[in-house]
Amino acid sequence: MEHSIALVTGATSGLGYAAARLLAGEGWHEIIVTGRSLAGAQQAAEQLAAENKTVMFTPLALDLDKPSSVQSALAELVKRGQPIDFLLLNAGLVPTKKRVITAAGVEASQAPLIGHHQLTVGLLRDSLLNPNARIVIAGAEPARGGVPMFKYTDVPAFAAKYYKGDRTAAVEALIRNGPNVKYVPNNAYADAKLIIAWWTAALARRLPAGMAVYAVSPGGATDTQVVRNAGPLLKYLFIPIVNLIPGMNQTPETAARRYLQASEFGTDVSGQFFASAQGKFSGPIEAQRHPHLHDRASQEAAWQAVVKVSGIDLPSPPSLSAVS
């Protein structure tokens, strides 16, 4: 992969900012840094440029909660006409104690995926990803299970109970936090990250040959803005305990380096979810083999649910038509 142009979402602080700094250190020529507002993106670009004067940092306004903002960002990228080599979909949110629904009718922790889907499909449609581009989207350890205080929904069982077995309808209900979904912040977060892992696998099957996508958990890195809205139990009990255990937490730079590591992976592992070993939150990442992550019907249901919510799709290979 050429180290020419990278785009990092959520780059005004935390893991996104750290990733942009690391990319500059690895010789990338231009890094597009996005923030909810142009002013925030410009400030981040200026700070990064002051640290590394040999790399061009280009600010771009991108509010993933607003489809109009995603379309505006895409229009700016089309105007530039320069294909991207590395797309880092980093922006995310830990949900608040009280449920928040965006103007587009999406639960707040699910909204970044909808915006990232719109951005990624738009870039693909406009041929703004290089033929061997790499896409990395931020996952999280709760998607694999076994993380205290986080529990993802058993989608097949949920679909069977409430939606006559229709997994797409079940995933859409989770995305919208709609009927039959009880809002529990940590569980909503686990569901959001599981749907990301499924979406990644489905996207991999739709990408042109040569491109690849991976979901990557950055691991434990509590010194970031992503936990600013976390509930008191998570913020004042779980995180302080984690911070006291050696090997259970890491700096934003160490966590963000996982993204860069995955950007060098081959197409043979495209669509996989990479995270820490079971029971850990730091250290080496490995492809997760848990059966629920590799359930093709759930992967396709997640894709179709995101398509229904976003209104944007990619052509499906004929081999996917029989997947329910």
Sequence and secondary structure as in RCSB ss.txt:
>XXXX:A:sequence
MEHSIALVTGATSGLGYAAARLLAGEGWHEIIVTGRSLAGAQQAAEQLAAENKTVMFTPLALDLDKPSSVQSALA
ELVKRGQPIDFLLLNAGLVPTKKRVITAAGVEASQAPLIGHHQLTVGLLRDSLLNPNARIVIAGAEPARGGVPMF
KYTDVPAFAAKYYKGDRTAAVEALIRNGPNVKYVPNNAYADAKLIIAWWTAALARRLPAGMAVYAVSPGGATDTQ
VVRNAGPLLKYLFIPIVNLIPGMNQTPETAARRYLQASEFGTDVSGQFFASAQGKFSGPIEAQRHPHLHDRASQE
AAWQAVVKVSGIDLPSPPSLSAVS
>XXXX:A:secstr
  SSEEEESSTTSHHHHHHHHHHHHTT SEEEEEESSHHHHHHHHHHHHHH TTSEEEEEE  TT HHHHHHHHH
HHHHHT  EEEEEE       SS  B TTS BTTTHHHHHHHHHHHHHHHTT EEEEEEEEEE  GGGGS  TT 
    HHHHHHHHSTT HHHHHHHHHHT TT    HHHHHHHHHHHHHHHHHHHHTTS TT EEEEE      SSG
GGTT  HHIIIIIHHHHHHSTTS   HHHHHHHHHHHTT  GGGTT EEEE TT SSS EEE   GGGG HHHHH
HHHHHHHHHH       GGGTT  
